[in-house]
């Protein structure tokens, strides 16, 4: 991990912790915004380092349901190979 990406991740984690500490939110969104501001290619770099790839879900509604469906589908497909 390069220095800029490391700084971006650390800054995102710090922002998330502060958001939770001061009860401004859950800290999940601000972490990504801060990390991307520090290192615009952060998501691409992190996703590229994953050996099995990455699926990113975003939006307002349906993320949990979609994540659970994807996890179940992945498990079913891997048991058939």
Backbone torsions as a table, in degrees:
resi	resn	phi	psi	omega
1	UNK	NA	129.3	-178.6
2	UNK	-76.8	168.9	-174.1
3	UNK	-62.5	-43.7	-178.7
4	UNK	-64.3	-42.1	178.7
5	UNK	-66.0	-41.4	177.3
6	UNK	-60.6	-42.5	178.1
7	UNK	-64.7	-39.0	179.9
8	UNK	-63.6	-45.1	179.7
9	UNK	-64.6	-44.2	179.7
10	UNK	-63.8	-42.3	179.1
11	UNK	-64.9	-40.7	177.3
12	UNK	-62.9	-42.6	178.9
13	UNK	-65.1	-40.0	178.6
14	UNK	-65.0	-43.4	179.2
15	UNK	-62.9	-40.3	178.7
16	UNK	-63.4	-43.7	179.7
17	UNK	-63.2	-42.4	178.8
18	UNK	-66.3	-39.2	178.1
19	UNK	-60.1	-44.5	178.5
20	UNK	-69.2	-42.2	-177.4
21	UNK	-60.2	-42.4	-177.9
22	UNK	-94.2	12.6	176.4
23	UNK	54.2	43.1	177.9
24	UNK	-96.2	-6.4	-179.3
25	UNK	158.0	-177.4	-178.3
26	UNK	-79.7	-12.9	176.9
27	UNK	86.2	-0.1	-176.4
28	UNK	-79.7	-35.8	-177.3
29	UNK	-80.8	-44.5	-176.1
30	UNK	-61.1	-33.9	-179.9
31	UNK	-59.0	-45.6	179.1
32	UNK	-67.3	-39.8	179.2
33	UNK	-63.3	-45.0	-179.5
34	UNK	-67.2	-45.1	179.9
35	UNK	-59.9	-41.6	-179.9
36	UNK	-69.3	-32.3	177.3
37	UNK	-66.8	-37.3	180.0
38	UNK	-77.3	-40.6	-176.9
39	UNK	-139.1	92.4	-175.4
40	UNK	-54.6	-27.4	-179.3
41	UNK	-96.6	19.6	-176.6
42	UNK	-57.6	-49.7	-178.0
43	UNK	-61.5	-43.7	179.3
44	UNK	-61.7	-42.8	-179.1
45	UNK	-66.1	-44.2	-179.1
46	UNK	-67.7	-46.1	179.9
47	UNK	-62.5	-37.7	-179.9
48	UNK	-66.7	-22.3	-179.4
49	UNK	-85.7	-6.0	179.2
50	UNK	-85.0	126.2	-174.7
51	UNK	-65.8	-32.0	-177.9
52	UNK	-98.7	9.2	-178.6
53	UNK	84.4	-166.8	-173.9
54	UNK	-153.9	144.5	173.7
55	UNK	-120.4	124.0	-179.3
56	UNK	-110.0	125.5	177.6
57	UNK	-112.5	131.3	175.5
58	UNK	-143.6	163.4	179.7
59	UNK	140.4	-173.0	-177.1
60	UNK	-94.1	-45.6	-175.4
61	UNK	-125.3	146.0	170.8
62	UNK	92.6	3.3	-177.3
63	UNK	-65.3	-43.7	-178.1
64	UNK	-65.8	-45.5	179.2
65	UNK	-61.5	-45.8	-179.7
66	UNK	-63.4	-41.6	178.7
67	UNK	-61.4	-43.0	-179.8
68	UNK	-67.0	-41.1	177.0
69	UNK	-63.0	-42.3	179.4
70	UNK	-64.5	-42.1	179.8
71	UNK	-62.4	-44.6	179.9
72	UNK	-64.6	-42.1	178.7
73	UNK	-62.5	-42.3	179.3
74	UNK	-63.2	-42.7	179.5
75	UNK	-64.6	-42.5	178.5
76	UNK	-63.3	-43.9	-179.2
77	UNK	-67.1	-36.8	-178.6
78	UNK	-73.2	-24.8	178.9
79	UNK	-78.4	-13.4	180.0
80	UNK	-97.8	2.0	-177.7
81	UNK	-99.2	NA	NA
